[in-house]
Amino acid sequence: MNLLITGAAGEIGRTLRDGLRGQAELLLSDVREMDPAGPGETLRPADLTRLDEVLAAVQGADAVIHLGGIPNEASYPAIRAVNMDGTFHVLEAARQVGVRRVVFASSIHAVGYYPRGEPIGPDVPVRPDSYYGVSKVFGEALGRMYFERYGLEFVAVRICSFQPVPKDARQLSTWLSPRDAVQLFRLAATVPEVGYLTVAGISGNSRRWMTDEGWDRLGYRPQDNAEQYAAELEQVHGDPAALTEQRQGGVFVAPDYTGLADPARYPLD
């Protein structure tokens, strides 16, 4: 199959590029510089804010893994232009060229205001914790419309904490390991007839807050569990009285959180 990966220069994009090499013909897209193409790879640079460029990138793709966008909080105009309009451009381009499925990198921040420890399935009311979280809610809703209206299959993977290893106590619940990410996104792009589906993007963590609903439809069986890091990380956390330590979205729930996006590229006003 021909598989387009947007955001291919990012951390998850590079991981999927390495992990899926040889399993599909990879079409790699980003607005940033990417490593040179290897065997079975084609570079298709595109700016998500330009539909014409996205249309060119999507040509010939059987499925799209849409990772592209601002990966953190930023100003509303920036989030709207890149994450929201950009996702519309990906879905519209996919519809126009006959792509059968889009896999969307959603986020825990679509539901980030839920208390820690409360089990979160794909059907709970959304509680976005930021403009970034709102953009993920928007993407999930837009994907639903494109499935219902046009039959474009759509899988939303609510990524929690993608890291080589978990870094703190919160990530004992939210960690997604690189090899589990490769498995999950590969299945989300290739398993037949999934229709519309939202799943948790985490490893098999014993302390996970998100439920495993939908994993069976994909055949996803995580190989990693953050519990192996518990002894060294249980005490790595902030003030338990702080809202950021009580809600699943972590620092994103702070009213004054402005994100880590490059302010020169994505101004805050």
Helices and strands as residue ranges (DSSP letters): E 2-6, H 11-20, E 25-29, E 41-43, H 51-58, E 63-66, H 76-79, I 80-84, H 85-97, E 101-107, G 108-110, H 131-150, E 153-159, E 161-162, H 171-174, E 175-176, H 178-190, E 196-201, H 215-218, G 226-229, H 230-233, G 243-245, G 250-253
